[in-house]
Amino acid sequence: RGFVPTVEWVKGWADQLPLQPCLRLLQHLLPQLEEFCTEGNVNDEGVVVDFLKTTTMVGLLPVPHPILIRKYQQNEYTSLWFTTYVWGVVYLRTSQPPLFDGSHIKLFTISYVDA
């Protein structure tokens, strides 16, 4: 029978959905759409779609957050990671034919610390 969704499962992720823009859009459009349909006695889907195409949502939805640019700040751990990564790529790319003797290369070391 497979997976059967439960109420608890839906509640677990439904509260985390970002529904505020959709709800704001519906609160804005629904009264306009109801007024348009009742005043014009509209029951054609194409006319409603044309009305929605001409309706503007400018200023209604929230402004997206600006893109935050962070500059690289070098430290001991990022330098070690980058050096290990680069030498790992060099080693793997030159393994056919072998440029280095793999038995003498250490890409990383393990340090034991007394606890």
C-alpha positions as a printed Julia matrix, in Angstrom:
115×3 Matrix{Float64}:
   0.0    0.0     0.0
   2.95   2.32    0.5
   3.18   5.63    2.27
   0.04   6.97    3.93
   0.26  10.6     5.12
  -0.98  11.31    8.61
  -2.28  14.51   10.19
   0.84  14.76   12.33
   3.04  14.43    9.26
   1.23  17.27    7.48
   1.31  19.49   10.58
   5.06  18.86   10.86
   5.87  20.63    7.6
   2.78  22.72    6.82
   3.57  25.31    9.49
   6.98  25.92    7.92
   5.66  26.81    4.45
   6.11  30.48    3.47
   2.46  31.16    2.65
   2.35  34.87    3.54
   2.94  36.14   -0.04
   0.21  33.83   -1.38
  -2.26  34.84    1.33
  -1.51  38.53    0.78
  -2.06  38.07   -2.95
  -5.39  36.33   -2.38
  -6.56  39.0     0.08
  -5.83  41.63   -2.56
  -7.2   39.85   -5.63
 -10.31  38.14   -4.27
 -12.37  41.31   -3.63
 -11.38  42.75   -7.02
 -12.23  39.51   -8.79
 -15.59  39.15   -7.03
 -16.51  42.74   -7.9
 -15.44  42.26  -11.53
 -17.47  39.07  -11.9
 -20.65  40.38  -10.22
 -20.69  43.79  -11.95
 -19.97  42.42  -15.39
 -21.99  39.2   -14.93
 -18.89  37.28  -16.02
 -18.9   33.5   -16.1
 -16.29  32.91  -18.8
 -12.89  31.67  -17.67
 -11.06  33.47  -20.48
 -12.43  36.86  -19.43
 -11.32  36.22  -15.83
  -7.84  35.24  -17.0
  -7.62  38.42  -19.1
  -8.65  40.46  -16.04
  -5.93  38.79  -13.96
  -3.35  39.49  -16.67
  -4.11  43.21  -16.55
  -4.12  43.42  -12.74
  -0.91  44.67  -11.18
   0.7   43.35   -8.02
   3.34  46.06   -7.77
   3.86  47.07   -4.16
   1.79  44.18   -2.9
   4.39  41.46   -2.45
   7.35  41.98   -0.13
  10.62  43.26   -1.53
  13.2   40.46   -1.75
  16.18  40.66    0.55
  19.33  42.12   -0.96
  22.05  39.7    -1.9
  24.71  39.66    0.78
  28.25  39.33   -0.52
  30.86  38.11    1.91
  34.53  38.27    1.16
  36.78  35.32    1.81
  38.65  35.61    5.08
  41.61  33.32    5.23
  42.34  31.36    8.38
  44.32  28.27    9.3
  41.48  25.81    8.72
  40.32  27.13    5.35
  43.92  27.28    4.12
  44.48  23.69    5.2
  41.24  22.57    3.53
  42.03  24.41    0.3
  45.6   23.1     0.13
  44.42  19.54    0.76
  41.68  19.91   -1.85
  44.02  21.27   -4.53
  46.63  18.59   -3.97
  43.9   15.94   -3.95
  42.69  17.16   -7.35
  46.25  17.25   -8.7
  46.89  13.71   -7.46
  43.67  12.31   -8.89
  44.02  14.03  -12.25
  47.55  12.79  -12.75
  47.01   9.2   -11.63
  46.68   7.91  -15.22
  49.58   7.53  -16.04
  50.91   7.87  -12.51
  52.92  11.04  -12.12
  53.45  10.58   -8.39
  54.27   7.54   -6.32
  51.07   7.16   -4.29
  52.74   5.33   -1.43
  54.75   8.42   -0.44
  51.98  11.06   -0.63
  50.02  12.09    2.43
  47.0   14.25    1.7
  46.19  14.67    5.37
  47.49  13.65    8.74
  45.69  12.36   11.8
  46.66  13.94   15.11
  45.85  12.21   18.36
  45.1   14.37   21.37
  44.99  13.03   24.91
  41.54  13.67   26.37
